[in-house]
Amino acid sequence: EINPSHADAYRRLGIACQSAGDDTRALAAFHRAAELDPTNHRNHQALGDFHKRRAHYPQALLHFAKTVSLAPLEPATHYVYGSTLHLTGRYQQAERELRLAIDLGETPAALNNLAFTLTYQGRDQEALTYFLRAQRYWPNRFLLAMNLGTTYRRLGLLTDSRRSYSTAASLAEADLARNPRDAYRRACLAYSLAWLGHAPRAAAELAQALQLAPHDNDTLRMSILTHEALGQRPAALALLASAPADLRADLARYPDLADLHRDSRFSSITPGSTGN
């Protein structure tokens, strides 16, 4: 029995329902927690996280803005708000929130996301300094090694890029040995392998990732990037067409997909994209 006045219990129920794939009950529980204790920023953060996972970015922003107003000295509130502002293309605001998060309590996740926001603004050299700073905390994280590989590649530092992608692939493989059903890590492995020139293995890993989690937005995003890296434009476009609108909009702004943006089929799938 759940005490109806106990907001924390409803929030924990929501997390459990979300893990079990019961989105309807999860959302209802999160809303109930926020109704019972509207001044607890964690209740609004749970709602924001729920919507962000489903690429409902405007809804997520409403709740994350509330977390910032309720807990302005908590670095985590600025981190989640800034990270989601990035996903809606509001890069200057995202940068400001992420820098605030770092000033209040530096974390490798905030450094990584600030760097990623800078790459969207074409500031790859500056982004590299933050990725390397994050690496001091995260020497063995596949995601950071993968992001470094991409940044080095965009800067034309191909030897460094290949080394970082190789490290990312090795770290992702180690993680998958412990949890082989992690679709997102498998998609990241495929992406790293694609840029290392291991196309058949990359395609096989990508197929497994999509089979494990065909509707997970993070997996979809990496799968689209991997198809494009492999030169599989029709497959990338097919996945893009099936993706949520907010995810399509984010990828329409991603500078590493500049060639895809010039494809007339991309513009038809993503109305309002610049095409350049």
HELIX and SHEET records of a PDB file:
HELIX    1   1 ALA A    7  SER A   19  1                                  13    
HELIX    2   2 ASP A   23  LEU A   36  1                                  14    
HELIX    3   3 HIS A   41  ARG A   53  1                                  13    
HELIX    4   4 TYR A   57  LEU A   70  1                                  14    
HELIX    5   5 PRO A   75  LEU A   87  1                                  13    
HELIX    6   6 TYR A   91  GLY A  105  1                                  15    
HELIX    7   7 PRO A  108  TYR A  120  1                                  13    
HELIX    8   8 ASP A  124  TYR A  137  1                                  14    
HELIX    9   9 PHE A  142  ARG A  154  1                                  13    
HELIX   10  10 LEU A  158  ARG A  178  1                                  21    
HELIX   11  11 ALA A  183  TRP A  195  1                                  13    
HELIX   12  12 ALA A  199  LEU A  212  1                                  14    
HELIX   13  13 ASN A  217  ALA A  229  1                                  13    
HELIX   14  14 ARG A  233  SER A  242  1                                  10    
HELIX   15  15 ALA A  245  ALA A  252  1                                   8    
HELIX   16  16 PRO A  255  LEU A  257  5                                   3    
HELIX   17  17 ALA A  258  HIS A  261  1                                   4    
HELIX   18  18 SER A  264  ILE A  269  1                                   6    
END                                                                             
